[in-house]
Amino acid sequence: MRYLNEVKEGEKVKEIYLCKKVSSAQTKAGKTYWNVTLQDKTGTVDGKVWDPDSPGIDDFSDRDYIWVVGEVTIFNGMKQMNIRQARKAGEGEYEPGEYLPCTEKNTEEMYVALLGLIDAVKTPYFNSLLNAFFKDEEFKRTFSFHSAAKSVHHGFVGGLLEHTLSVAQICDFFGKHYDYLDHDLLVTAAILHDIGKLKELSPYPDNDYTDDGQLLGHIVMGAEMVREKIRSIPDFPKVRESELIHCILAHHGELEFGSPKKPAIAEAVALSFADNADAKIETMKEALNTNQAGEWQGYNKFMESNIRRTT
């Protein structure tokens, strides 16, 4: 199979991909074309059907597996496929497991590592809160399968678990290295900071924003989920609840990045740096994982820089 992260500019491709989404649009001249999001386990690529009335283009819908013939181009620094022919693939022509992007890491091992960090939280009410979420088997299945984003970073099956564990491990280090930080508050906030993604994004194969995801966002919904769970924890101190919720609300660091509040306590500052560091490094990794020839990879809109491979 020719994976989407392998295709290069100028290459002609004949392959089956999952149509994650297809929609109709019009050019400035009023000509109808289709926007198509193609997906396999390595990621997604934007596709265009410039002539939907062409004899080589059959009807297909969201979540159909489609056989496409197209040419790879670069638009605004991103790969795009101009689709010349397309038809729905028949059963037996494809293996569904090839079309869901997955973490390269073992989800069971990551979850065990996350439980280890929870066990290291000795403050009783923080520990009880974390266990109320993560010791539940149904929650474990949902959390382990979910992605952390629609795109940009950790946008794959298991991505939410991978990102959460990484941020929690960074915060565990921060809490030990800077002894004036409240380690248990910081690690608890790190493990719960993106829990709202479970409601913001639908699970794969859709992995798209829900209505509440668009209207409210994962930060607000995550704070609501945590506050609701706290009500089941006896004698949870009110001021500690507010500090924890503040860390979640402020974890994007800046108002323009979607945080309802800017960090006002040291633990919120530490969490925002840990979250940003893991997101940026993963974004760089994914941007460089394109098999594009040469060291310089061109301008990347997410990094806002012309990026280069390390020699």
N, C-alpha and C positions, 0 to 999 in steps of 0.2 A: 504493500500500500504506500502511496505517496502522501506523507503526512504534511499538514499545512505549515508546520514550522520548518519544513525542508524545501518548499517550493521557492523559487527565486525569480526575480524580475526577468521578464522576457520568455519565461518557460511556458510551454503549452502543456496543459494538464488534462488527462482523461482519468477520472476517478469518481468514486462514490463518497459523498459527504452527507452529514446530517444537516438538513435545513433547519437551523434554529429559529429563524424568523424570516418571513418574506412580506414585503409591503409595496404598494404601488405609489409612485410619485410622478411628478412632471418636471421637465426641464423648463428653463425660462421661456423657451420657444413654444411651450405647451405640449411637447411630445411626451407620451407616457413611457416610463421605464420602471423596473423593479429593483428595489433594494433587497439583497439577500444576505443573511448572515450564515456562513458555512462553518461547520464545527466538526472537529475530530478530537481525539484525546490529547492532542498537543496544543489545542487552543482554537481560536476563531479567526476568520478572515472575512472582510467585507466583500461582497460580490455584487455585480451589476448585470442586469439583463437589459441591454439598451433597446432591444427590439423584441418585446414580448409576443408580437404577432408573427414572428418568424416560424416557419414550418418545423424548425428544429427544437422549438421550445414547447413542451407540454405543460399542462397545469400541475402545480404542486402546492403544498401548504406547509404551514409551520409544523415542525417535528417529523416531516417526511424525510426518508433517506432518498437522495437524488443522485443520479449519475450525471455528471457534468463534463462538458468539454469547454475549456476556457484558457485564457492567457493571463499571466500574472503581470501586473503593472505596479508602480509605486505612485501613490497619491498622498500629498502632505506627509511624506516620510513613512507611510504605512503601506503594507502590501494590500493589493486589491485584485480581485479576479473578474475579468470581463468574460461573462458566460455566453458562449455561442450556441451551445446545445444543452438541453436539460430534459430529463424524464425521471419519473419515480422509479426507484429500484425495486425489484421484486424480492420476496422472501427467499433467503438462501444466497442472495448476491452479496450480502454484507454480514459482518459480525458486530452486533450492537456494542460490545465492550470496547471496540476500537474508537468509539465516538464520544465517550465521556472523559474529559480531561481529569486525571487523578493525581494526587500527591505521589511523589516518588518514595515517600517514607511509609513505614508500617504504622497504620492507624492504631492498632492495638498497643504497640509499644509506646506510641506517643501518649495515648490515653493513660497508660500505667504511669508514665513520667509525670503527667499532669496530676494524677491522684497522689503521687509522691510529694509534689509541691503543696497540695492541699493538706496532707498529713503533717507537713512541717509548719503549718499555720496553727499556732498554739492558743491564740485568743479564742475562747470557747464559742462566742457568738459568731465570729467570722468563720470558724471551722464548721459550725452547724449550718450556716448559710450556704457555704460551698458544697457541703455534702448533700444538702437538700436538693441541689441541682444535679450534681455530677455522680452521685451514687444511684441515681434512678436509671434503670436499664433502658427505658424508652428514650429518655433524654440522651443517654449515651449514644444510641443508634443514630438519632437525629443530628446531634452535634458532630459526630464523627464523619457523617456523610456530607455535611453542608459546606458550601464554599464561603470565602470571606469577602468576595466581591463579584460583581458582574464582569468586571475587567480590571485592568491595571495590575493588581497583585493578589496572589493566592485565590484566583478565580477558578478553582477546580475542586473536585470532590476531595474532601479531607482538608481543604484549604483553611477553613475556620479553626479546626483543631491545630493544624501546623502553626498558624499565625499566633493563636492564643498561647500555645506552649512556648513559642519563641519569646514573645513579649513577657510572659510570666518568668521565664528563665533570666532574661535581662533584668527585670525588676528584682528578682531574687538576689542577683549580683549587686544591684544598686543598694538594696536594703542592707546587705552585709558590708559593702565597701564604705557607704556613708552612714556611720552609726547613729546619726541624729534622725535619720528617716525611720518612720514606723514601718518596720518590715512587714508585719502581718496585714496592715491596712493596704500597703502598696501591692503586695502579691495578690490579695483578695480582689482589689480593683483591677489588676492586670488580667486575672482569670475571667472576670466578669465584664470587662470593658466592651467587648463586641458581642455580647450575648443577644443583643437586639437584632443582629444579622439573621437570626432564626426566623424573625417575623418580617424583616425588611426585604429579604430575597426568597423567592420560591425555590424549592429543591430542584436538582437536575432531573430531567434534561432541560427544563425551562431556564433555571438560574436567572430569573428576571425580577425586576422590582414589583412588589405587591402594591396594591392601592395604598395601604398604610405606610409601606416603605417610601412611596413617593410623597405622601402627605405629611408624615411624621418623621421618618428617618430612624436609623438604628440607635442613635444616641438617646433620643427621647424614649423610644420603646424599650431599650435596654434598662434605662433608669426605672421605668414603670415596672418591668418584670422583677427587678431586684427589690424594689420597694414593696411590691406585693408579696414576695417570698419572705421578706423580713417580718411581715405581720405574723407569720407562723413560728417565728423564733422568739421564745419567751425572754423577756427582760433585755431585749436588744437596746443598748443605750441610744437615745435620740441623737445626741451630738455625733456619735460614731456613724450612725446612719447617714447623717447629713454630709459628713466628711467623705464617706464612701460614694454616695450619690454624686457629690461634687467632682470627684475624680473621674467618674464615668462621663459626666456632662462636659468636662473640660479636656477629654483625652485627645482631641484633635488640635489642641493648643491655641488656636486662633479663631476668632469669630468668623473670619472669611473662609475658614476651612470647615465650617459647619458646627463648631462647638457652641452651644448656647451660653457657656461661660468660659472665660479665660482662667487658667490655673491660678488659684489663690493660696494653695498650701503646697509645701515642698513635695509631697507624694504625688500630687496632680502634675507638677512639673516633671518629675521623674517618669511618670507613666506616659506623658505626652511625648517625651524624647524617645522612650523605648518603643512606643508604637510607631513613631515616624521612622526610626532607624530600621526596624524590621520591614516596614512597608517599602521604604526606598531601596534597601539592599535587594529585596525580592524583586522589585520592579526592574532594577538593573539586571539581575540575573535572567529574568524572563525576556528582557529586551535583547540581551546578548545571545539568547538561546534560539537563534533564528537560522543558524548555518549560513548566514550571509558572509560572502568571501571578504577577506581583508581585515585589517585591524580597525579602521574607522568605520563606524556603522551608520553615520549620518545623524541628523537631528532627531531627537526623541522628545515628543511633546510633553510626556509625563515627567521626564527629568529636566526638561527645558534646557537641553544641552546637546551638543554634538558629541556622541558617546564613542568610546574606543575600547577595544579589548586590551587587557594587560598583556605585555609581551612575556 
